[in-house]
Amino acid sequence: LNTTVDNLVGRESALEHQTTSPLAWLSGDKSGYWGNAGIRMPYHKFSTWYPITTSAMERVFGALQTVEANTWLSFQTLNNRVVIFRPSQVQAFTFLDEAEDQIEGDWEAGPADVEGWPQEIYECLEYLLREGLGDTDDKEEFSDKLILETRELMSEFQLDEQKLMEMCVKTRITQTDGTTRLLHVSPERLASAMFDFDIGIEHSGSTMLHLDDEGGDHSIFLSLDLISRLEFPLLELKKGIKNQQDDNCR
């Protein structure tokens, strides 16, 4: 019905609705694939390219024209990411319409970095990852066809455990010196961190960002002054937001 549970019950959604339908734009739906956004970080040879929706493009395009120093911007991607970055700490932000050619000399993209995959694929990838690690307590409901298609993608793109962890559950942190760090942040901590950015982290009273690692085994505080970009796994973030909403409803 082209709607969400949040819309039906009159609640503002914490995250944007997305669709992978290639014909969404015909009906004026801005939640489908528009093209790619490229962020070129200092000390990095290539931009990082993210598939984005029309609504994400319009919002970030407008925000970049009036952005202030040290402001943080965020957007969802169609390849299981929520990107949070400081425009003052990037070399360039490029918008590439899906009809345009790749940027010569600045195009290095992974298997899902061009148009992204449906959310169900990422859910199944994460389930198969946890199943392989013996970390599944309950049986997820996936059709045999979806599991087959997901396993075929894993085989085609040689998605081993490490790549699946980076694609499905790891948070990537890019620092101002160009170095990167990967953390396995718990869903609850991701949701809390996202809330800080949504309300304006400059008003939170701390120059440190509170995350954790190994799924919550230990806390980590990182200097916001030394961070230029964060990439949260979208599905893990959604889990954390849902858990918060469920707790608030009790």
Sequence and secondary structure as in RCSB ss.txt:
>XXXX:A:sequence
LNTTVDNLVGRESALEHQTTSPLAWLSGDKSGYWGNAGIRMPYHKFSTWYPITTSAMERVFGALQTVEANTWLSF
QTLNNRVVIFRPSQVQAFTFLDEAEDQIEGDWEAGPADVEGWPQEIYECLEYLLREGLGDTDDKEEFSDKLILET
RELMSEFQLDEQKLMEMCVKTRITQTDGTTRLLHVSPERLASAMFDFDIGIEHSGSTMLHLDDEGGDHSIFLSLD
LISRLEFPLLELKKGIKNQQDDNCR
>XXXX:A:secstr
    HHHHTT   SS      TTGGGGT  SSEEEEEEEE TT SS EEEEEEHHHHHHHHHHHTS  TT  EEE
E SSSEEEEE GGG SEEEEEETTS   TT     TTSSS   HHHHHHHHHHHHHHTT   S     HHHHHHH
HHHHHHTT  HHHHHHHHT EEEEETTS EEEE   HHHHHHHHHHHHH GGGSS SEEEEEETTTTEEEEEEGG
GEEEEEEEHHHHHHHHHHHHHHHH 
